[in-house]
Amino acid sequence: MRNHKDLIVWQKSMALVKRVYEVTRAFPHEEMFGLTSQMRRAAVSIPSNIAEGYGRIYDKERINFLSIALGSASELETQLMISEDLGFTANGDNAELSSLNNEVIRMLTSLIKGIRGDKSPC
C-alpha cells in the first residue's frame, strides 16, 4: 500500500461524506448549525483521521487516529438515528447511509485489529 488513498475504508468513508452532504441539504434550515453541522463534521472526521493516521510513522499513533475515526463513525451512527426519528431523512437515504457507515465501522475495527496483530477488542 502506498498511502491512505489506497485503503478501501478511506474510499468508502469519502463516499459516505459525499452522501451525508447530499442528504443533509434537504434538512430543515434551522438545523444548519445543529444536526446538519454535527453530521457533516462527524462524517468528514472519518476519512480525515484515517489519512492522518496513515501519515504517521508508528503503529501506536496510526491506531490512535483510526480509533478517533471509529469514534466519529459511531457518533454519526447516533446522529443518523436521530435524523430518522425526527423525520429529516427518507427511509431509503437513512438505510443507505447507515449501511455504508456500518461497513466503515466494521472495516476500521478489522484494520485496527490487523495493525495490533491480535484479536483484542477495539
C-alpha positions as CSV (number, residue, x, y, z in Angstrom):
1,M,0.0,0.0,0.0
2,R,1.4,3.4,-1.0
3,N,-0.8,5.7,1.1
4,H,-4.2,6.2,2.8
5,K,-5.9,6.7,-0.6
6,D,-5.3,3.0,-1.4
7,L,-7.3,1.9,1.6
8,I,-10.9,0.8,0.7
9,V,-12.1,2.0,4.1
10,W,-10.8,5.5,3.2
11,Q,-12.5,5.4,-0.2
12,K,-15.8,4.2,1.3
13,S,-15.6,6.9,4.0
14,M,-15.1,9.5,1.3
15,A,-18.3,8.2,-0.4
16,L,-20.1,8.4,3.0
17,V,-19.1,12.1,3.4
18,K,-20.4,12.9,-0.1
19,R,-23.8,11.2,0.7
20,V,-24.1,12.8,4.1
21,Y,-23.6,16.2,2.5
22,E,-26.2,15.4,-0.2
23,V,-28.8,14.1,2.2
24,T,-28.4,16.9,4.8
25,R,-29.0,19.5,2.1
26,A,-32.7,18.6,2.5
27,F,-32.7,19.1,6.3
28,P,-34.7,22.0,7.7
29,H,-32.8,25.3,7.5
30,E,-32.9,25.7,11.3
31,E,-30.8,22.6,11.6
32,M,-27.9,24.1,9.6
33,F,-26.0,24.9,12.8
34,G,-27.4,21.9,14.7
35,L,-27.7,18.3,13.4
36,T,-26.7,19.1,9.8
37,S,-23.4,20.6,11.0
38,Q,-22.8,17.8,13.5
39,M,-23.4,15.1,11.0
40,R,-21.1,16.7,8.4
41,R,-18.3,17.2,10.9
42,A,-18.5,13.6,12.1
43,A,-18.5,12.3,8.5
44,V,-15.6,14.4,7.5
45,S,-13.7,13.4,10.6
46,I,-13.7,9.7,9.5
47,P,-11.5,9.9,6.3
48,S,-9.5,12.8,7.7
49,N,-8.4,10.8,10.7
50,I,-7.7,7.7,8.5
51,A,-5.4,9.9,6.4
52,E,-3.7,11.5,9.4
53,G,-3.1,8.1,10.9
54,Y,-1.5,6.8,7.7
55,G,0.7,9.9,7.7
56,R,2.2,8.7,11.0
57,I,5.3,6.5,11.3
58,Y,4.4,4.5,14.3
59,D,1.6,1.9,14.6
60,K,0.6,3.3,18.0
61,E,-0.1,6.7,16.5
62,R,-1.8,5.1,13.5
63,I,-4.1,3.1,15.8
64,N,-4.9,6.3,17.8
65,F,-6.1,8.1,14.7
66,L,-8.0,5.1,13.4
67,S,-9.7,4.9,16.8
68,I,-10.7,8.5,16.5
69,A,-12.2,7.8,13.1
70,L,-14.1,4.8,14.6
71,G,-15.5,7.1,17.3
72,S,-16.6,9.6,14.7
73,A,-18.4,6.8,12.7
74,S,-20.1,5.8,16.0
75,E,-21.1,9.4,16.5
76,L,-22.5,9.5,13.0
77,E,-24.5,6.3,13.6
78,T,-26.3,8.0,16.5
79,Q,-26.9,11.2,14.5
80,L,-28.4,9.1,11.7
81,M,-30.8,7.6,14.2
82,I,-31.8,11.0,15.5
83,S,-32.3,12.4,12.0
84,E,-34.6,9.4,11.2
85,D,-36.5,9.8,14.4
86,L,-37.1,13.5,13.7
87,G,-38.3,12.7,10.2
88,F,-35.4,14.5,8.5
89,T,-34.3,11.6,6.3
90,A,-36.2,9.4,3.9
91,N,-36.1,5.8,4.8
92,G,-34.1,4.9,1.7
93,D,-31.5,7.6,2.4
94,N,-31.2,6.6,6.1
95,A,-30.8,2.9,5.3
96,E,-28.2,3.7,2.7
97,L,-26.2,5.9,5.0
98,S,-26.5,3.5,7.9
99,S,-25.4,0.6,5.8
100,L,-22.3,2.4,4.4
101,N,-21.4,3.7,7.9
102,N,-21.7,0.3,9.4
103,E,-19.5,-1.1,6.7
104,V,-16.9,1.6,7.5
105,I,-17.1,0.7,11.2
106,R,-16.5,-2.9,10.5
107,M,-13.6,-2.2,8.2
108,L,-12.0,0.2,10.7
109,T,-12.4,-2.3,13.5
110,S,-10.7,-5.0,11.3
111,L,-7.9,-2.6,10.3
112,I,-7.2,-1.7,13.9
113,K,-7.1,-5.4,14.9
114,G,-4.8,-6.2,12.0
115,I,-2.4,-3.4,12.9
116,R,-2.4,-4.6,16.5
117,G,-1.7,-8.1,15.3
118,D,-4.2,-9.6,17.7
119,K,-7.9,-10.3,18.3
120,S,-8.4,-7.9,21.2
121,P,-11.5,-5.7,21.1
122,C,-11.1,-2.2,19.8
